[in-house]
Amino acid sequence: MLNALITAGGLSDRCNDHKIMSTRSQANGQPRAILPICYQQIVQLGDVSANYQLMPGDRIYVPSMTLWEDIKRGVAMGNEKSCPHC
């Protein structure tokens, strides 16, 4: 996943790198599997457990930050984590 994100031009400063996810097709018409990608854990800590192997048909979704998330990012708010996976 990390290579795909880098190949696509990397992440913008407006993206929410705590809510990146991938969806993967399942067999027999099952709903797509959702795979959370913790970008910070991969890049800063070297934890590759969320750096999934990209498969044909996978989709990567990189959302933009909301105004509130942008404000929280700019102002330290104690020990609150903005990513449930970090």
PyMOL Python script that loads the backbone (N, CA, C, O; Angstrom):
from pymol import cmd

cmd.read_pdbstr("""\
ATOM      1  N   MET A   1       0.818  -1.185   0.000  1.00  0.00           N
ATOM      2  CA  MET A   1       0.000   0.000   0.000  1.00  0.00           C
ATOM      3  C   MET A   1       0.870   1.260   0.000  1.00  0.00           C
ATOM      4  O   MET A   1       0.579   2.226  -0.706  1.00  0.00           O
ATOM      5  N   LEU A   2       1.927   1.237   0.791  1.00  0.00           N
ATOM      6  CA  LEU A   2       2.793   2.415   0.869  1.00  0.00           C
ATOM      7  C   LEU A   2       3.384   2.748  -0.497  1.00  0.00           C
ATOM      8  O   LEU A   2       3.435   3.916  -0.881  1.00  0.00           O
ATOM      9  N   ASN A   3       3.824   1.744  -1.225  1.00  0.00           N
ATOM     10  CA  ASN A   3       4.370   1.991  -2.565  1.00  0.00           C
ATOM     11  C   ASN A   3       3.324   2.594  -3.492  1.00  0.00           C
ATOM     12  O   ASN A   3       3.644   3.473  -4.292  1.00  0.00           O
ATOM     13  N   ALA A   4       2.076   2.133  -3.396  1.00  0.00           N
ATOM     14  CA  ALA A   4       1.003   2.684  -4.232  1.00  0.00           C
ATOM     15  C   ALA A   4       0.752   4.148  -3.891  1.00  0.00           C
ATOM     16  O   ALA A   4       0.556   4.965  -4.791  1.00  0.00           O
ATOM     17  N   LEU A   5       0.755   4.489  -2.610  1.00  0.00           N
ATOM     18  CA  LEU A   5       0.544   5.877  -2.201  1.00  0.00           C
ATOM     19  C   LEU A   5       1.679   6.772  -2.698  1.00  0.00           C
ATOM     20  O   LEU A   5       1.442   7.891  -3.154  1.00  0.00           O
ATOM     21  N   ILE A   6       2.903   6.276  -2.607  1.00  0.00           N
ATOM     22  CA  ILE A   6       4.060   7.052  -3.070  1.00  0.00           C
ATOM     23  C   ILE A   6       4.017   7.208  -4.591  1.00  0.00           C
ATOM     24  O   ILE A   6       4.286   8.291  -5.110  1.00  0.00           O
ATOM     25  N   THR A   7       3.679   6.131  -5.306  1.00  0.00           N
ATOM     26  CA  THR A   7       3.594   6.173  -6.765  1.00  0.00           C
ATOM     27  C   THR A   7       2.517   7.162  -7.230  1.00  0.00           C
ATOM     28  O   THR A   7       2.656   7.794  -8.277  1.00  0.00           O
ATOM     29  N   ALA A   8       1.448   7.287  -6.444  1.00  0.00           N
ATOM     30  CA  ALA A   8       0.359   8.206  -6.787  1.00  0.00           C
ATOM     31  C   ALA A   8       0.718   9.660  -6.494  1.00  0.00           C
ATOM     32  O   ALA A   8      -0.086  10.554  -6.756  1.00  0.00           O
ATOM     33  N   GLY A   9       1.894   9.907  -5.962  1.00  0.00           N
ATOM     34  CA  GLY A   9       2.313  11.282  -5.694  1.00  0.00           C
ATOM     35  C   GLY A   9       2.401  11.617  -4.225  1.00  0.00           C
ATOM     36  O   GLY A   9       2.638  12.771  -3.870  1.00  0.00           O
ATOM     37  N   GLY A  10       2.215  10.638  -3.363  1.00  0.00           N
ATOM     38  CA  GLY A  10       2.302  10.888  -1.926  1.00  0.00           C
ATOM     39  C   GLY A  10       1.021  11.492  -1.381  1.00  0.00           C
ATOM     40  O   GLY A  10       0.015  11.594  -2.084  1.00  0.00           O
ATOM     41  N   LEU A  11       1.071  11.887  -0.132  1.00  0.00           N
ATOM     42  CA  LEU A  11      -0.091  12.461   0.536  1.00  0.00           C
ATOM     43  C   LEU A  11       0.009  13.973   0.567  1.00  0.00           C
ATOM     44  O   LEU A  11       1.096  14.529   0.724  1.00  0.00           O
ATOM     45  N   SER A  12      -1.124  14.636   0.417  1.00  0.00           N
ATOM     46  CA  SER A  12      -1.134  16.094   0.508  1.00  0.00           C
ATOM     47  C   SER A  12      -1.189  16.507   1.975  1.00  0.00           C
ATOM     48  O   SER A  12      -1.450  15.682   2.850  1.00  0.00           O
ATOM     49  N   ASP A  13      -0.945  17.771   2.235  1.00  0.00           N
ATOM     50  CA  ASP A  13      -1.005  18.254   3.614  1.00  0.00           C
ATOM     51  C   ASP A  13      -2.444  18.376   4.111  1.00  0.00           C
ATOM     52  O   ASP A  13      -2.660  18.607   5.301  1.00  0.00           O
ATOM     53  N   ARG A  14      -3.421  18.227   3.238  1.00  0.00           N
ATOM     54  CA  ARG A  14      -4.838  18.299   3.603  1.00  0.00           C
ATOM     55  C   ARG A  14      -5.462  16.923   3.807  1.00  0.00           C
ATOM     56  O   ARG A  14      -6.642  16.830   4.143  1.00  0.00           O
ATOM     57  N   CYS A  15      -4.694  15.856   3.610  1.00  0.00           N
ATOM     58  CA  CYS A  15      -5.272  14.524   3.766  1.00  0.00           C
ATOM     59  C   CYS A  15      -5.318  14.145   5.245  1.00  0.00           C
ATOM     60  O   CYS A  15      -4.554  14.663   6.060  1.00  0.00           O
ATOM     61  N   ASN A  16      -6.210  13.250   5.565  1.00  0.00           N
ATOM     62  CA  ASN A  16      -6.296  12.720   6.924  1.00  0.00           C
ATOM     63  C   ASN A  16      -5.582  11.378   6.917  1.00  0.00           C
ATOM     64  O   ASN A  16      -6.183  10.349   6.608  1.00  0.00           O
ATOM     65  N   ASP A  17      -4.292  11.392   7.262  1.00  0.00           N
ATOM     66  CA  ASP A  17      -3.490  10.173   7.179  1.00  0.00           C
ATOM     67  C   ASP A  17      -3.819   9.172   8.280  1.00  0.00           C
ATOM     68  O   ASP A  17      -3.219   8.099   8.338  1.00  0.00           O
ATOM     69  N   HIS A  18      -4.768   9.510   9.157  1.00  0.00           N
ATOM     70  CA  HIS A  18      -5.224   8.587  10.199  1.00  0.00           C
ATOM     71  C   HIS A  18      -6.472   7.808   9.782  1.00  0.00           C
ATOM     72  O   HIS A  18      -6.920   6.919  10.506  1.00  0.00           O
ATOM     73  N   LYS A  19      -7.031   8.138   8.619  1.00  0.00           N
ATOM     74  CA  LYS A  19      -8.257   7.463   8.180  1.00  0.00           C
ATOM     75  C   LYS A  19      -8.134   6.868   6.786  1.00  0.00           C
ATOM     76  O   LYS A  19      -9.135   6.685   6.093  1.00  0.00           O
ATOM     77  N   ILE A  20      -6.907   6.569   6.376  1.00  0.00           N
ATOM     78  CA  ILE A  20      -6.700   5.930   5.083  1.00  0.00           C
ATOM     79  C   ILE A  20      -7.197   4.493   5.183  1.00  0.00           C
ATOM     80  O   ILE A  20      -6.975   3.819   6.189  1.00  0.00           O
ATOM     81  N   MET A  21      -7.863   4.036   4.144  1.00  0.00           N
ATOM     82  CA  MET A  21      -8.327   2.655   4.143  1.00  0.00           C
ATOM     83  C   MET A  21      -8.277   2.097   2.728  1.00  0.00           C
ATOM     84  O   MET A  21      -8.215   2.829   1.740  1.00  0.00           O
ATOM     85  N   SER A  22      -8.308   0.794   2.675  1.00  0.00           N
ATOM     86  CA  SER A  22      -8.367   0.095   1.404  1.00  0.00           C
ATOM     87  C   SER A  22      -9.567  -0.834   1.454  1.00  0.00           C
ATOM     88  O   SER A  22      -9.934  -1.336   2.516  1.00  0.00           O
ATOM     89  N   THR A  23     -10.173  -1.057   0.303  1.00  0.00           N
ATOM     90  CA  THR A  23     -11.238  -2.053   0.227  1.00  0.00           C
ATOM     91  C   THR A  23     -10.799  -3.121  -0.755  1.00  0.00           C
ATOM     92  O   THR A  23     -10.114  -2.846  -1.740  1.00  0.00           O
ATOM     93  N   ARG A  24     -11.210  -4.341  -0.463  1.00  0.00           N
ATOM     94  CA  ARG A  24     -10.792  -5.493  -1.262  1.00  0.00           C
ATOM     95  C   ARG A  24     -12.006  -6.345  -1.603  1.00  0.00           C
ATOM     96  O   ARG A  24     -12.840  -6.626  -0.742  1.00  0.00           O
ATOM     97  N   SER A  25     -12.100  -6.755  -2.875  1.00  0.00           N
ATOM     98  CA  SER A  25     -13.183  -7.638  -3.311  1.00  0.00           C
ATOM     99  C   SER A  25     -13.091  -8.974  -2.595  1.00  0.00           C
ATOM    100  O   SER A  25     -12.004  -9.462  -2.286  1.00  0.00           O
ATOM    101  N   GLN A  26     -14.260  -9.556  -2.338  1.00  0.00           N
ATOM    102  CA  GLN A  26     -14.336 -10.871  -1.705  1.00  0.00           C
ATOM    103  C   GLN A  26     -14.992 -11.851  -2.670  1.00  0.00           C
ATOM    104  O   GLN A  26     -15.674 -11.450  -3.614  1.00  0.00           O
ATOM    105  N   ALA A  27     -14.781 -13.106  -2.427  1.00  0.00           N
ATOM    106  CA  ALA A  27     -15.360 -14.148  -3.274  1.00  0.00           C
ATOM    107  C   ALA A  27     -16.857 -14.297  -3.013  1.00  0.00           C
ATOM    108  O   ALA A  27     -17.358 -13.884  -1.967  1.00  0.00           O
ATOM    109  N   ASN A  28     -17.550 -14.878  -3.952  1.00  0.00           N
ATOM    110  CA  ASN A  28     -18.964 -15.240  -3.825  1.00  0.00           C
ATOM    111  C   ASN A  28     -19.880 -14.054  -3.535  1.00  0.00           C
ATOM    112  O   ASN A  28     -20.877 -14.215  -2.831  1.00  0.00           O
ATOM    113  N   GLY A  29     -19.571 -12.876  -4.055  1.00  0.00           N
ATOM    114  CA  GLY A  29     -20.453 -11.738  -3.891  1.00  0.00           C
ATOM    115  C   GLY A  29     -20.509 -11.154  -2.497  1.00  0.00           C
ATOM    116  O   GLY A  29     -21.415 -10.378  -2.195  1.00  0.00           O
ATOM    117  N   GLN A  30     -19.574 -11.503  -1.647  1.00  0.00           N
ATOM    118  CA  GLN A  30     -19.521 -10.935  -0.295  1.00  0.00           C
ATOM    119  C   GLN A  30     -19.185  -9.444  -0.379  1.00  0.00           C
ATOM    120  O   GLN A  30     -18.575  -9.007  -1.354  1.00  0.00           O
ATOM    121  N   PRO A  31     -19.576  -8.660   0.629  1.00  0.00           N
ATOM    122  CA  PRO A  31     -19.212  -7.243   0.632  1.00  0.00           C
ATOM    123  C   PRO A  31     -17.692  -7.070   0.628  1.00  0.00           C
ATOM    124  O   PRO A  31     -16.960  -7.947   1.089  1.00  0.00           O
ATOM    125  N   ARG A  32     -17.232  -5.954   0.116  1.00  0.00           N
ATOM    126  CA  ARG A  32     -15.795  -5.672   0.077  1.00  0.00           C
ATOM    127  C   ARG A  32     -15.238  -5.621   1.500  1.00  0.00           C
ATOM    128  O   ARG A  32     -15.881  -5.087   2.405  1.00  0.00           O
ATOM    129  N   ALA A  33     -14.055  -6.172   1.691  1.00  0.00           N
ATOM    130  CA  ALA A  33     -13.382  -6.121   2.991  1.00  0.00           C
ATOM    131  C   ALA A  33     -12.746  -4.744   3.146  1.00  0.00           C
ATOM    132  O   ALA A  33     -12.184  -4.207   2.192  1.00  0.00           O
ATOM    133  N   ILE A  34     -12.833  -4.179   4.333  1.00  0.00           N
ATOM    134  CA  ILE A  34     -12.239  -2.876   4.624  1.00  0.00           C
ATOM    135  C   ILE A  34     -10.966  -3.100   5.427  1.00  0.00           C
ATOM    136  O   ILE A  34     -10.987  -3.744   6.476  1.00  0.00           O
ATOM    137  N   LEU A  35      -9.858  -2.565   4.925  1.00  0.00           N
ATOM    138  CA  LEU A  35      -8.555  -2.722   5.558  1.00  0.00           C
ATOM    139  C   LEU A  35      -8.045  -1.353   5.997  1.00  0.00           C
ATOM    140  O   LEU A  35      -7.644  -0.563   5.142  1.00  0.00           O
ATOM    141  N   PRO A  36      -8.042  -1.036   7.299  1.00  0.00           N
ATOM    142  CA  PRO A  36      -7.513   0.256   7.746  1.00  0.00           C
ATOM    143  C   PRO A  36      -6.000   0.299   7.562  1.00  0.00           C
ATOM    144  O   PRO A  36      -5.309  -0.686   7.823  1.00  0.00           O
ATOM    145  N   ILE A  37      -5.495   1.432   7.118  1.00  0.00           N
ATOM    146  CA  ILE A  37      -4.062   1.609   6.893  1.00  0.00           C
ATOM    147  C   ILE A  37      -3.578   2.714   7.817  1.00  0.00           C
ATOM    148  O   ILE A  37      -3.954   3.873   7.645  1.00  0.00           O
ATOM    149  N   CYS A  38      -2.759   2.376   8.783  1.00  0.00           N
ATOM    150  CA  CYS A  38      -2.218   3.389   9.690  1.00  0.00           C
ATOM    151  C   CYS A  38      -0.888   3.881   9.123  1.00  0.00           C
ATOM    152  O   CYS A  38       0.172   3.317   9.395  1.00  0.00           O
ATOM    153  N   TYR A  39      -0.972   4.927   8.345  1.00  0.00           N
ATOM    154  CA  TYR A  39       0.181   5.477   7.636  1.00  0.00           C
ATOM    155  C   TYR A  39       1.313   5.847   8.600  1.00  0.00           C
ATOM    156  O   TYR A  39       2.478   5.556   8.330  1.00  0.00           O
ATOM    157  N   GLN A  40       0.973   6.480   9.708  1.00  0.00           N
ATOM    158  CA  GLN A  40       2.000   6.909  10.664  1.00  0.00           C
ATOM    159  C   GLN A  40       2.749   5.721  11.256  1.00  0.00           C
ATOM    160  O   GLN A  40       3.965   5.790  11.439  1.00  0.00           O
ATOM    161  N   GLN A  41       2.049   4.644  11.556  1.00  0.00           N
ATOM    162  CA  GLN A  41       2.724   3.455  12.089  1.00  0.00           C
ATOM    163  C   GLN A  41       3.672   2.855  11.061  1.00  0.00           C
ATOM    164  O   GLN A  41       4.756   2.391  11.413  1.00  0.00           O
ATOM    165  N   ILE A  42       3.280   2.859   9.817  1.00  0.00           N
ATOM    166  CA  ILE A  42       4.126   2.298   8.764  1.00  0.00           C
ATOM    167  C   ILE A  42       5.366   3.157   8.572  1.00  0.00           C
ATOM    168  O   ILE A  42       6.487   2.649   8.567  1.00  0.00           O
ATOM    169  N   VAL A  43       5.160   4.465   8.412  1.00  0.00           N
ATOM    170  CA  VAL A  43       6.261   5.364   8.062  1.00  0.00           C
ATOM    171  C   VAL A  43       7.163   5.673   9.257  1.00  0.00           C
ATOM    172  O   VAL A  43       8.386   5.596   9.141  1.00  0.00           O
ATOM    173  N   GLN A  44       6.577   6.018  10.394  1.00  0.00           N
ATOM    174  CA  GLN A  44       7.382   6.460  11.535  1.00  0.00           C
ATOM    175  C   GLN A  44       7.907   5.309  12.387  1.00  0.00           C
ATOM    176  O   GLN A  44       9.021   5.385  12.907  1.00  0.00           O
ATOM    177  N   LEU A  45       7.121   4.247  12.535  1.00  0.00           N
ATOM    178  CA  LEU A  45       7.519   3.159  13.420  1.00  0.00           C
ATOM    179  C   LEU A  45       8.019   1.923  12.681  1.00  0.00           C
ATOM    180  O   LEU A  45       8.563   1.007  13.298  1.00  0.00           O
ATOM    181  N   GLY A  46       7.839   1.895  11.372  1.00  0.00           N
ATOM    182  CA  GLY A  46       8.264   0.738  10.599  1.00  0.00           C
ATOM    183  C   GLY A  46       7.388  -0.486  10.802  1.00  0.00           C
ATOM    184  O   GLY A  46       7.796  -1.603  10.482  1.00  0.00           O
ATOM    185  N   ASP A  47       6.178  -0.282  11.335  1.00  0.00           N
ATOM    186  CA  ASP A  47       5.237  -1.382  11.561  1.00  0.00           C
ATOM    187  C   ASP A  47       4.542  -1.704  10.241  1.00  0.00           C
ATOM    188  O   ASP A  47       3.709  -0.931   9.769  1.00  0.00           O
ATOM    189  N   VAL A  48       4.882  -2.830   9.657  1.00  0.00           N
ATOM    190  CA  VAL A  48       4.339  -3.170   8.344  1.00  0.00           C
ATOM    191  C   VAL A  48       3.060  -4.002   8.424  1.00  0.00           C
ATOM    192  O   VAL A  48       2.583  -4.477   7.393  1.00  0.00           O
ATOM    193  N   SER A  49       2.497  -4.192   9.603  1.00  0.00           N
ATOM    194  CA  SER A  49       1.293  -5.018   9.730  1.00  0.00           C
ATOM    195  C   SER A  49       0.097  -4.427   8.978  1.00  0.00           C
ATOM    196  O   SER A  49      -0.805  -5.169   8.590  1.00  0.00           O
ATOM    197  N   ALA A  50       0.073  -3.114   8.766  1.00  0.00           N
ATOM    198  CA  ALA A  50      -1.022  -2.483   8.020  1.00  0.00           C
ATOM    199  C   ALA A  50      -0.586  -2.080   6.612  1.00  0.00           C
ATOM    200  O   ALA A  50      -1.332  -1.401   5.906  1.00  0.00           O
ATOM    201  N   ASN A  51       0.602  -2.488   6.203  1.00  0.00           N
ATOM    202  CA  ASN A  51       1.089  -2.197   4.857  1.00  0.00           C
ATOM    203  C   ASN A  51       0.779  -3.405   3.981  1.00  0.00           C
ATOM    204  O   ASN A  51       1.675  -4.152   3.589  1.00  0.00           O
ATOM    205  N   TYR A  52      -0.503  -3.580   3.684  1.00  0.00           N
ATOM    206  CA  TYR A  52      -1.003  -4.759   2.987  1.00  0.00           C
ATOM    207  C   TYR A  52      -0.453  -4.865   1.572  1.00  0.00           C
ATOM    208  O   TYR A  52      -0.133  -3.862   0.936  1.00  0.00           O
ATOM    209  N   GLN A  53      -0.349  -6.098   1.094  1.00  0.00           N
ATOM    210  CA  GLN A  53       0.016  -6.353  -0.299  1.00  0.00           C
ATOM    211  C   GLN A  53      -1.151  -5.921  -1.178  1.00  0.00           C
ATOM    212  O   GLN A  53      -2.278  -6.371  -0.972  1.00  0.00           O
ATOM    213  N   LEU A  54      -0.898  -5.071  -2.137  1.00  0.00           N
ATOM    214  CA  LEU A  54      -1.936  -4.598  -3.035  1.00  0.00           C
ATOM    215  C   LEU A  54      -2.320  -5.719  -3.997  1.00  0.00           C
ATOM    216  O   LEU A  54      -1.459  -6.341  -4.620  1.00  0.00           O
ATOM    217  N   MET A  55      -3.618  -5.966  -4.109  1.00  0.00           N
ATOM    218  CA  MET A  55      -4.140  -7.033  -4.962  1.00  0.00           C
ATOM    219  C   MET A  55      -4.967  -6.409  -6.090  1.00  0.00           C
ATOM    220  O   MET A  55      -5.450  -5.286  -5.946  1.00  0.00           O
ATOM    221  N   PRO A  56      -5.138  -7.126  -7.219  1.00  0.00           N
ATOM    222  CA  PRO A  56      -5.975  -6.602  -8.298  1.00  0.00           C
ATOM    223  C   PRO A  56      -7.386  -6.281  -7.780  1.00  0.00           C
ATOM    224  O   PRO A  56      -7.993  -7.089  -7.077  1.00  0.00           O
ATOM    225  N   GLY A  57      -7.890  -5.115  -8.130  1.00  0.00           N
ATOM    226  CA  GLY A  57      -9.224  -4.712  -7.711  1.00  0.00           C
ATOM    227  C   GLY A  57      -9.269  -3.958  -6.399  1.00  0.00           C
ATOM    228  O   GLY A  57     -10.324  -3.442  -6.030  1.00  0.00           O
ATOM    229  N   ASP A  58      -8.144  -3.876  -5.671  1.00  0.00           N
ATOM    230  CA  ASP A  58      -8.119  -3.115  -4.420  1.00  0.00           C
ATOM    231  C   ASP A  58      -8.307  -1.634  -4.713  1.00  0.00           C
ATOM    232  O   ASP A  58      -7.879  -1.131  -5.752  1.00  0.00           O
ATOM    233  N   ARG A  59      -8.943  -0.956  -3.795  1.00  0.00           N
ATOM    234  CA  ARG A  59      -9.133   0.494  -3.895  1.00  0.00           C
ATOM    235  C   ARG A  59      -8.589   1.130  -2.629  1.00  0.00           C
ATOM    236  O   ARG A  59      -8.827   0.636  -1.528  1.00  0.00           O
ATOM    237  N   ILE A  60      -7.858   2.226  -2.785  1.00  0.00           N
ATOM    238  CA  ILE A  60      -7.311   2.955  -1.639  1.00  0.00           C
ATOM    239  C   ILE A  60      -8.063   4.273  -1.545  1.00  0.00           C
ATOM    240  O   ILE A  60      -8.208   4.993  -2.533  1.00  0.00           O
ATOM    241  N   TYR A  61      -8.542   4.579  -0.338  1.00  0.00           N
ATOM    242  CA  TYR A  61      -9.292   5.812  -0.095  1.00  0.00           C
ATOM    243  C   TYR A  61      -8.502   6.671   0.888  1.00  0.00           C
ATOM    244  O   TYR A  61      -8.216   6.244   2.007  1.00  0.00           O
ATOM    245  N   VAL A  62      -8.153   7.884   0.462  1.00  0.00           N
ATOM    246  CA  VAL A  62      -7.430   8.834   1.310  1.00  0.00           C
ATOM    247  C   VAL A  62      -8.335  10.052   1.499  1.00  0.00           C
ATOM    248  O   VAL A  62      -8.423  10.894   0.605  1.00  0.00           O
ATOM    249  N   PRO A  63      -9.010  10.160   2.652  1.00  0.00           N
ATOM    250  CA  PRO A  63      -9.949  11.273   2.847  1.00  0.00           C
ATOM    251  C   PRO A  63      -9.228  12.580   3.194  1.00  0.00           C
ATOM    252  O   PRO A  63      -8.090  12.578   3.665  1.00  0.00           O
ATOM    253  N   SER A  64      -9.908  13.667   2.953  1.00  0.00           N
ATOM    254  CA  SER A  64      -9.420  14.978   3.378  1.00  0.00           C
ATOM    255  C   SER A  64      -9.799  15.190   4.833  1.00  0.00           C
ATOM    256  O   SER A  64     -10.732  14.570   5.343  1.00  0.00           O
ATOM    257  N   MET A  65      -9.064  16.073   5.493  1.00  0.00           N
ATOM    258  CA  MET A  65      -9.398  16.417   6.873  1.00  0.00           C
ATOM    259  C   MET A  65     -10.618  17.325   6.896  1.00  0.00           C
ATOM    260  O   MET A  65     -10.810  18.159   6.012  1.00  0.00           O
ATOM    261  N   THR A  66     -11.433  17.148   7.920  1.00  0.00           N
ATOM    262  CA  THR A  66     -12.519  18.090   8.147  1.00  0.00           C
ATOM    263  C   THR A  66     -11.918  19.333   8.802  1.00  0.00           C
ATOM    264  O   THR A  66     -10.768  19.312   9.242  1.00  0.00           O
ATOM    265  N   LEU A  67     -12.675  20.388   8.863  1.00  0.00           N
ATOM    266  CA  LEU A  67     -12.200  21.607   9.503  1.00  0.00           C
ATOM    267  C   LEU A  67     -11.813  21.336  10.958  1.00  0.00           C
ATOM    268  O   LEU A  67     -10.775  21.808  11.422  1.00  0.00           O
ATOM    269  N   TRP A  68     -12.640  20.583  11.676  1.00  0.00           N
ATOM    270  CA  TRP A  68     -12.356  20.279  13.081  1.00  0.00           C
ATOM    271  C   TRP A  68     -11.064  19.463  13.218  1.00  0.00           C
ATOM    272  O   TRP A  68     -10.263  19.726  14.115  1.00  0.00           O
ATOM    273  N   GLU A  69     -10.857  18.486  12.348  1.00  0.00           N
ATOM    274  CA  GLU A  69      -9.632  17.682  12.398  1.00  0.00           C
ATOM    275  C   GLU A  69      -8.401  18.546  12.119  1.00  0.00           C
ATOM    276  O   GLU A  69      -7.348  18.350  12.726  1.00  0.00           O
ATOM    277  N   ASP A  70      -8.540  19.501  11.199  1.00  0.00           N
ATOM    278  CA  ASP A  70      -7.442  20.410  10.887  1.00  0.00           C
ATOM    279  C   ASP A  70      -7.108  21.283  12.094  1.00  0.00           C
ATOM    280  O   ASP A  70      -5.936  21.516  12.389  1.00  0.00           O
ATOM    281  N   ILE A  71      -8.138  21.765  12.791  1.00  0.00           N
ATOM    282  CA  ILE A  71      -7.910  22.584  13.991  1.00  0.00           C
ATOM    283  C   ILE A  71      -7.239  21.757  15.078  1.00  0.00           C
ATOM    284  O   ILE A  71      -6.288  22.217  15.711  1.00  0.00           O
ATOM    285  N   LYS A  72      -7.729  20.535  15.301  1.00  0.00           N
ATOM    286  CA  LYS A  72      -7.138  19.652  16.310  1.00  0.00           C
ATOM    287  C   LYS A  72      -5.680  19.344  15.997  1.00  0.00           C
ATOM    288  O   LYS A  72      -4.848  19.238  16.899  1.00  0.00           O
ATOM    289  N   ARG A  73      -5.382  19.202  14.719  1.00  0.00           N
ATOM    290  CA  ARG A  73      -4.009  18.908  14.305  1.00  0.00           C
ATOM    291  C   ARG A  73      -3.081  20.076  14.630  1.00  0.00           C
ATOM    292  O   ARG A  73      -1.923  19.874  14.995  1.00  0.00           O
ATOM    293  N   GLY A  74      -3.596  21.294  14.494  1.00  0.00           N
ATOM    294  CA  GLY A  74      -2.790  22.490  14.738  1.00  0.00           C
ATOM    295  C   GLY A  74      -2.638  22.839  16.202  1.00  0.00           C
ATOM    296  O   GLY A  74      -1.721  23.571  16.574  1.00  0.00           O
ATOM    297  N   VAL A  75      -3.532  22.322  17.043  1.00  0.00           N
ATOM    298  CA  VAL A  75      -3.507  22.639  18.471  1.00  0.00           C
ATOM    299  C   VAL A  75      -3.356  21.337  19.244  1.00  0.00           C
ATOM    300  O   VAL A  75      -4.191  20.442  19.116  1.00  0.00           O
ATOM    301  N   ALA A  76      -2.320  21.225  20.033  1.00  0.00           N
ATOM    302  CA  ALA A  76      -2.132  20.014  20.851  1.00  0.00           C
ATOM    303  C   ALA A  76      -3.244  19.933  21.881  1.00  0.00           C
ATOM    304  O   ALA A  76      -3.523  20.903  22.585  1.00  0.00           O
ATOM    305  N   MET A  77      -3.884  18.760  21.964  1.00  0.00           N
ATOM    306  CA  MET A  77      -4.991  18.586  22.898  1.00  0.00           C
ATOM    307  C   MET A  77      -4.689  17.432  23.843  1.00  0.00           C
ATOM    308  O   MET A  77      -5.353  16.397  23.794  1.00  0.00           O
ATOM    309  N   GLY A  78      -3.699  17.604  24.694  1.00  0.00           N
ATOM    310  CA  GLY A  78      -3.364  16.572  25.669  1.00  0.00           C
ATOM    311  C   GLY A  78      -2.821  15.331  25.002  1.00  0.00           C
ATOM    312  O   GLY A  78      -2.053  15.420  24.045  1.00  0.00           O
ATOM    313  N   ASN A  79      -3.212  14.181  25.497  1.00  0.00           N
ATOM    314  CA  ASN A  79      -2.747  12.908  24.959  1.00  0.00           C
ATOM    315  C   ASN A  79      -3.752  12.278  24.007  1.00  0.00           C
ATOM    316  O   ASN A  79      -3.629  11.100  23.670  1.00  0.00           O
ATOM    317  N   GLU A  80      -4.738  13.039  23.573  1.00  0.00           N
ATOM    318  CA  GLU A  80      -5.772  12.504  22.691  1.00  0.00           C
ATOM    319  C   GLU A  80      -5.170  12.087  21.356  1.00  0.00           C
ATOM    320  O   GLU A  80      -4.437  12.849  20.727  1.00  0.00           O
ATOM    321  N   LYS A  81      -5.486  10.883  20.937  1.00  0.00           N
ATOM    322  CA  LYS A  81      -5.024  10.384  19.650  1.00  0.00           C
ATOM    323  C   LYS A  81      -6.132  10.568  18.632  1.00  0.00           C
ATOM    324  O   LYS A  81      -7.300  10.320  18.929  1.00  0.00           O
ATOM    325  N   SER A  82      -5.774  11.000  17.436  1.00  0.00           N
ATOM    326  CA  SER A  82      -6.787  11.156  16.404  1.00  0.00           C
ATOM    327  C   SER A  82      -6.964   9.880  15.586  1.00  0.00           C
ATOM    328  O   SER A  82      -7.874   9.792  14.762  1.00  0.00           O
ATOM    329  N   CYS A  83      -6.109   8.905  15.807  1.00  0.00           N
ATOM    330  CA  CYS A  83      -6.181   7.641  15.057  1.00  0.00           C
ATOM    331  C   CYS A  83      -6.396   6.496  16.028  1.00  0.00           C
ATOM    332  O   CYS A  83      -5.582   6.300  16.930  1.00  0.00           O
ATOM    333  N   PRO A  84      -7.470   5.735  15.869  1.00  0.00           N
ATOM    334  CA  PRO A  84      -7.715   4.620  16.786  1.00  0.00           C
ATOM    335  C   PRO A  84      -6.698   3.497  16.621  1.00  0.00           C
ATOM    336  O   PRO A  84      -6.604   2.623  17.482  1.00  0.00           O
ATOM    337  N   HIS A  85      -5.941   3.506  15.536  1.00  0.00           N
ATOM    338  CA  HIS A  85      -4.992   2.425  15.261  1.00  0.00           C
ATOM    339  C   HIS A  85      -3.576   2.766  15.715  1.00  0.00           C
ATOM    340  O   HIS A  85      -2.735   1.873  15.820  1.00  0.00           O
ATOM    341  N   CYS A  86      -3.296   4.035  15.985  1.00  0.00           N
ATOM    342  CA  CYS A  86      -1.936   4.449  16.369  1.00  0.00           C
ATOM    343  C   CYS A  86      -1.724   4.316  17.871  1.00  0.00           C
ATOM    344  O   CYS A  86      -0.641   4.618  18.371  1.00  0.00           O
TER     345      CYS A  86
END
""", "prot")
cmd.dss("prot")
cmd.show_as("cartoon", "prot")
cmd.util.cbc("prot")
cmd.orient("prot")
